[in-house]
Amino acid sequence: MPAIKATRVCPYLVVKDCNDALAFYREAFGAVETYRLNDPVDGRIGHAEITIGETCLMLADEYPDFGALSPDSIGGSPVKMHLEVDDSEAFLDHAVAAGATVLRPLRDEFFGYRTGLVADPFGYSWFIASKIEDVSAEEAQKRWNETVSR
């Protein structure tokens, strides 16, 4: 069997109003739109690409006939995004000012990050995290064990 090699993974988000989602991600997370295809029949966004930091995100409006449904249509999304930032306090405050909702306030975590959780207006949740300490996997496991055993 020949070796296979993946070059990148890009989350693909389906939303009810892709235009509004693109504007929100620009404002809240500093996203840069790099690509867009508009449906020539009804104007929906059939495909768009943005970058947040070094990560590509793909987005589209709903296409129920294709099985592309948003969290609003299916009762939420089990997928959470993890957004690593330099200053989680400032970044979370900025995201909230742009329309995100705090689901879990920022706190220092045993694994070395200051982390909070926000929901965007389109049904996706985002961990906002900044590193506060280098913690090895072994040390994180030890701290987690201690936290759970309390």
C-alpha positions in Angstrom: 0.0 0.0 0.0 1.5 3.4 -0.9 2.0 5.9 1.8 -0.7 8.6 2.1 -0.2 12.1 3.3 -2.8 14.7 4.3 -1.8 18.3 3.9 -4.4 20.0 6.1 -7.7 19.7 7.8 -10.3 22.5 7.5 -13.4 22.5 9.5 -16.5 23.1 7.4 -19.3 25.0 9.1 -22.8 25.1 7.7 -24.8 28.1 8.9 -28.3 29.6 8.3 -26.9 33.0 7.1 -23.4 32.7 5.8 -23.1 36.4 5.0 -23.8 37.3 8.6 -21.5 34.5 9.8 -18.7 35.8 7.7 -19.2 39.3 9.1 -19.3 38.0 12.6 -16.1 36.0 12.3 -14.4 39.0 10.7 -15.4 41.2 13.6 -15.2 38.8 16.5 -12.2 36.7 15.6 -10.3 38.8 13.0 -11.1 36.3 10.2 -10.0 37.2 6.7 -12.2 36.0 3.8 -10.1 34.4 1.0 -12.7 32.7 -1.2 -16.4 32.9 -2.0 -18.8 31.2 -4.4 -22.3 32.6 -4.6 -25.2 30.4 -5.8 -26.2 31.9 -9.2 -29.8 30.7 -8.7 -30.7 32.1 -5.3 -27.7 34.0 -4.0 -26.8 31.7 -1.1 -23.2 31.3 -0.4 -22.4 27.9 -1.7 -18.8 27.9 -0.4 -16.6 30.4 1.4 -13.2 30.2 3.0 -11.7 32.3 5.8 -8.6 32.2 7.8 -8.3 32.8 11.5 -4.7 32.9 12.4 -3.1 30.2 10.4 -6.3 28.0 10.2 -8.6 27.7 7.3 -12.4 27.5 7.9 -14.9 26.7 5.2 -18.5 27.9 5.4 -21.7 27.6 3.4 -25.3 28.4 3.7 -27.7 25.5 4.3 -28.5 23.2 1.4 -31.0 20.7 3.0 -31.3 18.8 -0.3 -27.6 18.1 -0.1 -27.7 17.2 3.7 -25.9 20.5 4.6 -27.8 21.6 7.7 -26.8 24.2 10.4 -26.8 23.6 14.1 -30.0 25.6 14.3 -31.8 23.1 12.0 -30.5 20.0 13.8 -30.7 21.1 17.4 -27.0 22.2 18.1 -23.5 21.0 17.3 -21.4 18.6 19.3 -18.3 20.1 17.7 -16.3 22.7 19.7 -13.6 24.9 18.2 -10.4 25.7 20.1 -9.0 29.1 19.4 -5.6 29.8 20.8 -4.9 33.5 21.4 -2.3 35.7 23.0 -4.7 37.3 25.5 -7.8 35.3 26.3 -9.3 38.1 28.5 -9.1 40.8 25.7 -10.1 38.3 23.0 -13.1 37.0 24.8 -14.3 40.5 25.7 -14.0 41.5 22.0 -15.9 38.4 20.9 -18.7 39.2 23.3 -18.9 42.8 22.1 -19.2 41.4 18.6 -22.2 39.2 19.6 -20.8 36.0 21.2 -22.3 34.7 24.4 -20.2 33.4 27.3 -21.0 29.8 28.1 -18.2 29.4 30.6 -16.2 32.3 32.0 -12.4 32.3 31.7 -10.4 30.3 34.3 -7.0 28.9 34.8 -6.9 25.2 33.8 -4.8 22.4 35.2 -3.3 21.8 31.7 -1.7 25.2 31.5 -4.2 27.4 29.7 -6.6 30.2 30.7 -9.7 29.1 28.9 -13.4 30.2 28.5 -16.1 29.1 26.2 -18.3 31.3 24.0 -21.2 30.5 21.6 -21.3 32.3 18.3 -24.7 33.5 16.9 -24.7 30.6 14.4 -24.8 27.6 16.8 -21.0 26.8 17.2 -19.0 27.0 20.4 -15.5 28.3 20.7 -12.9 27.7 23.5 -10.9 30.9 23.8 -7.5 29.9 25.3 -4.2 31.4 26.1 -1.2 29.5 27.4 -0.1 30.5 30.9 2.2 27.6 31.6 4.0 24.8 29.9 2.6 21.6 31.2 3.7 18.1 30.1 1.1 15.4 29.3 2.3 13.5 32.4 1.9 16.6 34.7 -1.5 17.4 33.2 -2.6 13.8 33.9 -1.3 14.0 37.5 -3.2 17.3 38.0 -6.4 16.0 36.5 -6.2 12.9 38.7 -5.8 15.2 41.7 -8.7 17.4 40.6 -11.1 14.5 40.1 -10.2 12.8 43.4 -11.1 15.8 45.5 
